[in-house]
Amino acid sequence: MLKKRNLFLILIALVPLTFILTQCFNGAPPDPRGEVYAGSASCQKCHKAQYDSYIQTAHYTTSRQASPHTISGSFAKGLNSLDYGYGLKVVMENRGDSLYQAAYQNGKQTGVAPFDISIGGVKAETYLYWKGKQLYELPVSYFSTIHSWANSPGYIPDRVNFNRPILRKCLECHTSYISELPPDGKELGFEKASLIMGIDCERCHGPAANHVNFHTDNPDEKKPKYITTYKSLTRSQKMDACAVCHSGNKMVPQKSTFDFQMGDTLNRFVGPDAFAGAATPPTLDVHGNQNALLSSSKCYIMTNMDCGTCHNPHVKQEQNIALFTQKCLSCHSEAQHNFCTLAPKLGTAINTYCINCHMPQKASHVISLTAFNGKMNPPYEVRTHHIAIYPGETKKVMAFIKGEKVK
């Protein structure tokens, strides 16, 4: 009996090794996260529809190699610079070998660095560059909402700085993995070759080498083995899985959240006091803090909803107001006596404007920007996830429907 048990344990231990050998023979490099990871490409064989859809989403494209295809701002003359005033400007230049941001003071170049990595993409893009083993943020970003170059988040709007380092915390939400150099080494920074851009399948589903191997050998088995599925999690676990990156800028990890896997408890990574205190919607910034904002909503408190109630992470849904409005109407109806009291006045517009009334765009106090040659300071707006009644927004929507001037 003992021999059989030992044989079983040996076979289980060999599963990752089998995967490694398979990868080697296929010419695929090993995953930098370890032997139990298979890499997102391995998901295509059995989950092609989900994979092809997911690679179009904001999660997957939240970090990409910078190129003319992943940089939305213009490099055309007249549209490729940010003027800081007093003879200081940054110009976005295509120098043939690469794309650059170059700073000029009264026509003399004072600094230059290449576009290496593009971060974000829905509302804005900011850019990083490698200098040795360290990553730095470029001084100018692109903001889709104003269709313009503007100062990067965290930068003083009248100075140009190429030396703002990127910390692991930034990369933990915009990449799937990167390995830090040992703190006792001669260099600080990251192992460049270990970088896995975007949020890949295994960042959310966990290491999949055993899963891939088992189902490759047992194609008729339809029940997912050696992988954690979203539907198998408790509500708290589901919320924690999203909260890893959607809990605001004040959450300081005690250990790397690259190690967080579906089903983990977030408090193990950020400490028991991370979410303590009297944080209320008026004090919560809309940038990146969707978890706390949603959790403070009556819709969340009085139901069993979680992030997945409205969001399908495998599908590109951002900006689809009509789709999310239908999520609201699936719970709120006349039959359930919880329908919108303004429905008679809204008419068919009720099918479009739930989100704008109850989850309006709000200005972030964490991110500010200066654009249009330093003469404009537009707000950086993000849709709040605190679902509530906002009288001012309701008035705006009603005025818009009536064709009146929106104040």
N, C-alpha and C positions, 0 to 999 in steps of 0.2 A: 504493500500500500504506500509506504514511504517512497519507494523507488518511482512509482507512478506519479506521485505528487511532485517529486523533484524533476522528473522528466517534463511534466506540465509547466513548471516554473521556468525551466530552461527554454522551452518552446516559446513561451510568452516573451522572454528576454530577447529572443532572436528576432522578433517581429521588426523592431526598429532597425536592426542590423540588415535584415533582408531589404528594407526600404533603402538604406544607404547604398548597398551593393547595386540595387536596381538603378538608383540615380546615377551612380558612377558609370554603369554600362550604357545608360542613356545619354551620357555626356552632360547631365544637369549638375550644376554646382550644389554642394550641400547647403541647407538653409542655415544662416548664421545664428539663428535662435536655438539650434540644437537638433539632434538626430530624430526627435519625435515630431518635428515639423516637416510637412510635405511640400509647402509652397502652394500659393493660390492656383497656379497653373494645373495642379493635379486635380482640382475640383471640376474642371471643364468636362471630363469624360462622362461623369454621371449627372452633373448639374449644369449643363451647358446653357440652358435658358436663363437660369438665375445668374450665372456667371456673366453672360453677355449683357444682361440688364444691369448688373451691379457695377461693372466697370465704367458705366456712364454716370454714376452717381457722384454727389459732392464728397461723400466719405472716401471713395476710392481715389478721387482726383484731388484730394486736399493737399497733396504734395506731389510734384512732378518735376522731371528734368526741365529746366528752363529752355525754351526755344520759341521761335516765332509763332508756333502753334499753341503754346501754353502761356503766352504773355499777351494780355488783351490790349494793353496800351499801344499807341501808335509810335512808330519810329520815323514817321514822315516829318520833314522839316516844317517847323511852325507848330507842330502838335507833339513834339518829342522833348519838351523841356519844362522844368518847373522853376520859375523865377522867384527868388527869395527877396529881391530888392537889393539896392546898394551895390549893384554890379555882381551879385552872387547868384548863380544858377546851377542846376544839375541838368545835363542833357543825356537823353537815352540814345545811344549810338550803336549802329551796326558796323563793326570794323572789319568785317570779312571773316576773321577767324572765330569771332564770338560777338555776343551782345554785351554792351557795357553801360554803366552809369558813370558819367564823368562830371566832376565838379569844376567850375570855372569861377575865378574872381577877376573881374575886369578883363576877361578874355584869356587869362592865364590858367592852365589846368593846375588844380591844387590836390586832386585826388581822383582815383579811378578804380573800379572793381567790376568783375564780370557778373552777369546774371547766371547763377549756377542752378538754383532751385526755385521753383515757383510754388508759393504756399497759398491755399484758399482758392477762390474763384467764383463764388456765387455773388457776394456783395463786394468783395475786394480781393486783390492779390498783393501779397508782399513777397519780397525776394531775398534770397540768401546767397552768400558766396563763401567759398572755401579759401582760407588763408592758412596753408599748412594743414594741421590737423583740426583747426578750429573753424567754426561756422560763425558768420557775422550777418547782420541784417543790413541790406542796402537802404540808403536814406529815403528813397522815393518808392511809393507804392501806387497801384492803380485801383481806383474806386469805380465800380460799375454804375453805382447809383447816380454819379455825376459825370460819368464818361470822361474822366480826367485823371491825370497824374496828381498825386498829393503827397504830403509828408507822411512817412511811415509811422505806424503806431508807436508811441513812446518817445518820439523825437521832438525836440524843440523846433517850432516852425520857422525860426529865422537863422538856424545853423545847420551846417552839413557835417554829418558824422558817419564815417565808415567803420567805426570801431565798437559798435554795440554787439557784444557776443550773444550768441544763441545758446540758451541753457537746455539741459535735458528735458525740463518741464514742457518747454514749447514743442519739442519733438515727440513727446509722449502722446500728444493729441493730434499731431499732424503727420505722423509716420507710424509704421507698424513696429519698427525696431531700429535701434542703432546702439552700438557698443561703445561705452565710455572707456577712455584710456585709464589705467590704474592711477589713482591720485598720488602715489609715491614715485611715479615715473618722471622722466625728464621733461616730457611734454604733457600738456593738458589738451583735452579735446576729445575727438571721437575717432573710431576706426571707420574711415570713409567707406571701405568695401563692405561693411556690415549693414549699411543703410538699406532699409526696405521702405520705399516711398508709398504714400497713400495708406489707407486703412484696408488691409487685405482680409481675405476670408478668415484666416486663422487668428487674426487679432480679436475677432468677436467670437468665433466658434471654438477656439483653442487648438492645440496641436493635433494634426490630423493624419500623421503617418500610419498609425495603427488602424485608423478608420479606413484609409485608402487601401491599405494592404488587405484587410479583412474582406472588404466588399469587392475588391478586384478578384480575390480567390473565391468569393461566394456571391456571385452576381444575382442570384435568385433571392437572397435575403434582403427584404425591403425595410426591416426595422433598423434604424441607424445604430450602429455599434461603435464604441470607442470615440464618441463625440458627444458634446453637450448641446442639446437643442433648446431653443428659446422657450418653446411651449412647456418644457419639462421643469422650468424654473418657477420659484415662488414669485409673487409680485415684488417683494423686496429685492430679490436677486435680479429681477429684470430691471428695476429702477437703478440699482447699483451698477449694472453693466453699462448703462448709458451715462450714469453720473461720473464715470471715470473721466470723461472729457466734457461733460455738460453740467459742471457744478461751479462755474465761475472762476475768476482769476485768483481768488483768495485761498483756494484750496492748495495747501502745500504738502505734497506727498512725503511721507516718512521713509518710504522705499519706492523703488521704481514701479510705476503702474504698467510698465511693459510686461511685468510678471503677472498682472491681473488676468484671470481667465473667467469665462462665463461660469457663474455659480459661486464665485468668490464673494466675500463681504468686503465692501470698500473700506470700512473702518480699520481693517488689517493693514491698509496701505497709507492712510492719511491720519490715523490716530483717532481715539474716541471722542476728542473734543472738536473735531473738524467742523461738524455741523451744529455745534451747540450755540446758544445765544438766542437773542430775540430778533432774529432776522425776519423782517416782514416785507411784503411786496414793494412798498415805497422805498425801502432801503436796498433792495436787490437790483443790481444792474442787469440790464437785459442781455448784455453780451456774454454768451457762454453759460448762463446760469439757468438754463431751462429746467433743470431738475428741481431746484428749490421753488421756482416760480410755479411750476405745475403742481407740486406737492402742497402748495398753499392755497390752491383753488378749490372752490366748493365742489366742482365737477369731480375732482380727484378724491376729495375727502368723503363724499357721499356715495361713491361707486367703487368698482373694482378696476377702473381704467389704469393703464400704464402707458408708457411711450408707444408701445406697439399697437395700442388701440387705434391710433391715428396714423402712425408712420410705418411704412413698409421699407426697411433699409435696402432691400434688393432692387427697388424701383426709383427712378429719378422723379421725385415728386415736388421739389422746391418750386415755389411760385405758382403752384396749381391751387388757386384759391377755391375754385369750384369743387375740387375733390375733397378738400378738408371741410368745406361747408357741409357736404353730404355726410361726413362723419358726425357733425353736430346734429343734423336732422335725423340720424339713425337713432338717437337717444331722446331728442326733444320733439314732441309731436302733440297735436291736439288730443289724440287718444289717451296719452299719458298725462295730460293736464299740466304739462311743463313747457308749452310752446311759447314762442316769442310774443309778447303782448303787442308789439308793433307790426305783427304779420299782416293785419288788414291794410295798413298804410303802405307796407313794403310791396305787397302783391307778389309777383313772380321774382322780384329782386331778392326775396328771402333765400332763394337758392344760390345766391352769390355773396351776400354781404355779412353772413354770420361772423366770419373771421375778422373782418375789418372793424366790426363793432366791438366784439368781445375779446379779441386778441390783436389789438392795434400795433402799428409800428411805433416804437418809443426810442427816444434818443439815448445812446449810451453815454455814460459819464466816464467810462474807462478809456474809450477811444475817441480822440478828436482829430480833426484834419484841417489843413489849410491848402486851398487849391486856387486855381485861376490867378496865378502870379501873386499869390499872397493877399488877394483882395476879397476873398470869400472864405467863410468858415462854416460850411454846411454841416448839419448834424449827421452823425453816423447812426442810422436807425436800424433797429432789429425788432422783429415781431416778438412781443412779450408772450410768455407761456403762462402767465397768471390770467386764467380765464375769469372774467368778471364783467360787470356793467361799467362802462366808461361813458358818462353822459355827454362829454365833449365830443367824443368820437361818433356817438349816435347822432348828434346834431349835424355833424359834417356829412355823414352818410345820407341822412334825410334830405339835407339841402342839395346834395349831389343828385339824388334821384328826382327831385323836383325841378332840377335845372337851375337852381339858384346859385349864387356865388358862394363858394366855400370860403369861410373865414379862417 
